[in-house]
Amino acid sequence: MNYFSMLIKPASSLCNMRCRYCFYYDVASHRETASYGIMAEDTVDCLLSKTFASVKSPASVSFTFQGGEPTMAGLSYFTYFTEQAEKLVPAGIKLSYSIQTNGMVIDEDWCRLFVKYHFLVGLSLDGPRELHDYQRLGSDRKGTYDRVHHTLKLFRRFGVDFNILSVITKQTAKKPQTLFQFYLKQDFKFVQLIPCLRPLDSDLTAPHDLDPRSYAEFMKCFFGLWYEQLKNGRYISVRQFDNLVWMLRGRPAEQCGLMGYCTPQFVLEADGSVYPCDFYVLDEYKSGNIRSDDFEQIKNSPATRKFLACETEASPLCETCKVKSICGCGCKRYRPFYNEIKDYCPNQDFLYEVYPKLYEIAKTM
């Protein structure tokens, strides 16, 4: 089976929220063109035709939509995209769709589309009201918890397949028990914990910025709570924990930041430009354009090679680290954060403490 995946930004960096920590707002501000607007239908047509031409059956093709906020492209965009994809897909190729959304504009029609095409929806929700409303602000600078919770109710009513994405900030790191109990109360089955990402080239700190030790303490406490529930027969899928267990069982990581090296991805901006990584959608790493280049040209472009050759310094602790095989020195975009404190690594701190339990889980699955 061949696998092909693409991350698409149909509304570029456009967003109807003003979250305190938005990494893509920072990335876009470093480009000559911050926003490429909404993807045109002829770009969709080109994207689909070149995708299907490049994949040999049998194959699985995954389209993931992010932003900015991808729903700002409108329901009509997604209706067109999915209808065209289903019409053009060759025999023997299975399609899957996923989207990451803030949930602000989701209504019944969106839910019907998600169910019809079996979308996996990542809903951004940073925990209970006091955490979420501090961090995730609407364009009016007010909290968005009530609106997102309304979307959550719609998902459950319509049977939308969803998971929860929570960004871990300085404020959240102080309350692992609060966040975990919120997940339990809401009966969430699948969650992702995303460390707050620092700006690309700023030494300034913001009130929400994580510090490495607080992050490690959060992860250790959260893991302990998760492990206790697991032993009591209640399993919550936490993406990072799942990946660590898989790796201890000899499977490759599904989460790219754990692999120890970068592979070129296809991240498509609204104008058709393609980049090798969502964290580096920058002019210097523009690998081509889907309207003029095929995927082989994009994959082997000078910009892609430049991205793969570009490294950020790994921690000196990596040389003798006992858990390097399940950490890989971390994602290169996060390494400045991991290296912030001399002779200390938050990943190592976390993994050294929880490794025996991870190993136990891996051996008993």
Helices and strands as residue ranges (DSSP letters): E 2-8, H 23-29, H 41-54, E 59-65, G 70-73, H 75-88, E 93-101, H 108-116, E 120-124, H 129-135, H 145-158, E 161-168, H 170-173, H 176-186, E 190-195, H 212-231, E 237-238, H 239-248, G 256-258, E 267-268, E 273-275, G 278-280, G 283-285, E 288-289, H 295-299, H 302-309, G 316-320, G 324-326, H 335-338, H 346-364
